[in-house]
Amino acid sequence: MIKHIFFDLDHTLWDFDKNAQETLLELYVKYKLDSLGVKSSLEFIERYTENNHLLWAQYHRGEITKNKLREQRFRKTFLELGMDPDYIPHEFEDEYVRLSPTKTNLFENTLSTLTYLSKSYHLHIISNGFKEPTLTKMQVSDLNPYFKNIIISEDVGVNKPHPDIFKYALDKAEATLPESIMIGDSIEADIRGAQSFGLKAIYFNPQMIPVPHDVNWQIHNLNELLNHF
């Protein structure tokens, strides 16, 4: 009965961590962070990734704003690594936001899977990402041709897992619950959010982490979808 497939973007199709790592390494060199007290690029990336994930989880839950997330993630990382607050490069965040979305690393088999699915299904994006970076990622990674709609939480006014964003997405796609399914990497935002709304969901779990009992459908590689659709 499935006719509409809704995908998350970051960490599901677009390899957020790999693209972030490339960007951070470039900026680490450009800003000479080793001379500002950040001695290890690897530790910098690991600490930033941890802080960023925690802040994004808060953003998903509506606990912090977009501006708070952007204000805190690098500042918190720099301070934890011992940088003098007076030497924090305040333009670092803006340059990261400009550069990172131009990276084009996708998860393995993304384009071949989308090519296959788009022949028989209507594909859509539901993203909690910020609007301008999301649109840039879609364009530079050649993802736009596969998708009928790109639903971004900034446009809707609520983030996944809020039911209103799923309602908005289905209404925009002219889709019904029985003929729709959500695929994403976030148990809280994508899977539980969709299931609470009555929408079937597939958890994308490339790291093969243990899953809670309420996650009843998962894949580890996108090409596994070819066995189900």
URDA-V468526 format. One record per backbone hydrogen bond with DSSP energy under -0.5 kcal/mol. NH is the residue of the N-H (numbers start at 1). CO is the residue of the C=O. E is the energy in kcal/mol with one decimal. If there is no record, write none. Layout:
nh=NH co=CO e=E
nh=NH co=CO e=E
//
This chain:
nh=3 co=179 e=-3.1
nh=4 co=179 e=-2.7
nh=5 co=122 e=-2.7
nh=6 co=4 e=-0.5
nh=6 co=181 e=-3.2
nh=7 co=5 e=-0.5
nh=7 co=124 e=-3.3
nh=8 co=183 e=-2.3
nh=11 co=14 e=-2.4
nh=12 co=9 e=-1.6
nh=13 co=9 e=-2.6
nh=14 co=9 e=-1.9
nh=15 co=13 e=-0.6
nh=15 co=105 e=-2.0
nh=16 co=14 e=-1.8
nh=19 co=15 e=-2.5
nh=20 co=16 e=-2.7
nh=21 co=17 e=-2.3
nh=22 co=18 e=-2.0
nh=23 co=19 e=-2.0
nh=24 co=20 e=-3.0
nh=25 co=21 e=-2.2
nh=26 co=22 e=-1.8
nh=27 co=23 e=-2.4
nh=28 co=24 e=-2.5
nh=29 co=25 e=-1.7
nh=30 co=26 e=-2.4
nh=31 co=27 e=-2.6
nh=32 co=29 e=-1.1
nh=33 co=28 e=-2.0
nh=35 co=32 e=-1.5
nh=36 co=33 e=-1.2
nh=37 co=34 e=-0.7
nh=38 co=33 e=-2.3
nh=39 co=37 e=-1.1
nh=41 co=39 e=-0.5
nh=44 co=40 e=-2.1
nh=45 co=41 e=-2.4
nh=46 co=42 e=-2.5
nh=47 co=43 e=-2.8
nh=48 co=44 e=-2.6
nh=49 co=45 e=-2.7
nh=50 co=46 e=-2.0
nh=51 co=47 e=-2.4
nh=52 co=48 e=-3.3
nh=53 co=49 e=-2.3
nh=54 co=50 e=-2.0
nh=55 co=51 e=-2.4
nh=56 co=52 e=-2.6
nh=57 co=53 e=-2.1
nh=58 co=54 e=-1.7
nh=59 co=55 e=-2.3
nh=60 co=56 e=-2.9
nh=61 co=57 e=-1.6
nh=62 co=59 e=-1.4
nh=63 co=58 e=-2.8
nh=64 co=58 e=-0.7
nh=69 co=65 e=-2.3
nh=70 co=66 e=-2.4
nh=71 co=67 e=-2.2
nh=72 co=68 e=-1.9
nh=73 co=69 e=-2.1
nh=76 co=72 e=-3.1
nh=77 co=73 e=-1.1
nh=78 co=74 e=-3.2
nh=79 co=75 e=-2.4
nh=80 co=76 e=-2.2
nh=81 co=77 e=-1.6
nh=82 co=79 e=-1.5
nh=83 co=78 e=-2.5
nh=87 co=84 e=-2.4
nh=88 co=85 e=-1.1
nh=90 co=88 e=-0.9
nh=92 co=89 e=-1.8
nh=95 co=91 e=-2.2
nh=96 co=92 e=-2.5
nh=97 co=93 e=-2.6
nh=98 co=94 e=-1.7
nh=99 co=95 e=-2.6
nh=100 co=96 e=-2.8
nh=101 co=97 e=-0.6
nh=102 co=99 e=-1.6
nh=103 co=100 e=-1.9
nh=107 co=13 e=-2.5
nh=110 co=107 e=-1.8
nh=113 co=109 e=-1.9
nh=114 co=110 e=-2.5
nh=115 co=111 e=-2.5
nh=116 co=112 e=-1.8
nh=117 co=113 e=-2.7
nh=118 co=114 e=-2.7
nh=119 co=115 e=-0.5
nh=119 co=116 e=-0.9
nh=120 co=117 e=-1.6
nh=121 co=117 e=-2.2
nh=122 co=3 e=-3.0
nh=123 co=121 e=-0.6
nh=124 co=5 e=-2.4
nh=125 co=149 e=-2.4
nh=126 co=7 e=-2.7
nh=127 co=151 e=-2.8
nh=134 co=130 e=-2.2
nh=135 co=131 e=-2.4
nh=136 co=132 e=-2.0
nh=137 co=133 e=-2.7
nh=138 co=134 e=-2.2
nh=139 co=135 e=-1.9
nh=140 co=136 e=-2.8
nh=141 co=137 e=-1.7
nh=142 co=139 e=-1.5
nh=143 co=138 e=-2.5
nh=144 co=138 e=-1.1
nh=146 co=143 e=-1.7
nh=147 co=144 e=-1.5
nh=148 co=123 e=-3.2
nh=149 co=123 e=-0.7
nh=151 co=125 e=-3.1
nh=151 co=149 e=-0.5
nh=152 co=150 e=-0.6
nh=153 co=127 e=-2.6
nh=154 co=129 e=-0.5
nh=155 co=152 e=-1.4
nh=156 co=152 e=-1.4
nh=157 co=153 e=-3.0
nh=158 co=153 e=-0.5
nh=162 co=159 e=-2.5
nh=165 co=162 e=-1.3
nh=166 co=162 e=-0.8
nh=167 co=163 e=-2.4
nh=168 co=164 e=-2.5
nh=169 co=165 e=-2.1
nh=170 co=166 e=-2.5
nh=171 co=167 e=-2.6
nh=172 co=168 e=-2.5
nh=173 co=169 e=-2.0
nh=174 co=170 e=-0.7
nh=174 co=171 e=-0.7
nh=175 co=170 e=-2.7
nh=179 co=176 e=-0.6
nh=180 co=177 e=-1.8
nh=181 co=4 e=-1.4
nh=182 co=200 e=-2.4
nh=183 co=6 e=-2.7
nh=184 co=202 e=-1.9
nh=187 co=185 e=-0.7
nh=190 co=186 e=-1.5
nh=191 co=186 e=-2.1
nh=192 co=187 e=-3.5
nh=193 co=188 e=-0.8
nh=194 co=190 e=-1.4
nh=195 co=191 e=-2.8
nh=196 co=192 e=-2.4
nh=197 co=193 e=-1.0
nh=197 co=194 e=-0.5
nh=198 co=194 e=-0.6
nh=198 co=195 e=-1.0
nh=199 co=194 e=-2.9
nh=200 co=180 e=-0.7
nh=202 co=182 e=-2.8
nh=203 co=217 e=-2.8
nh=204 co=184 e=-2.9
nh=204 co=202 e=-0.5
nh=205 co=203 e=-0.7
nh=205 co=219 e=-3.4
nh=208 co=205 e=-1.6
nh=215 co=212 e=-1.8
nh=216 co=214 e=-0.9
nh=219 co=203 e=-2.5
nh=222 co=108 e=-0.6
nh=224 co=221 e=-2.1
nh=225 co=222 e=-2.0
nh=226 co=223 e=-1.2
nh=227 co=224 e=-1.4
nh=228 co=225 e=-1.3
nh=229 co=225 e=-1.6
//
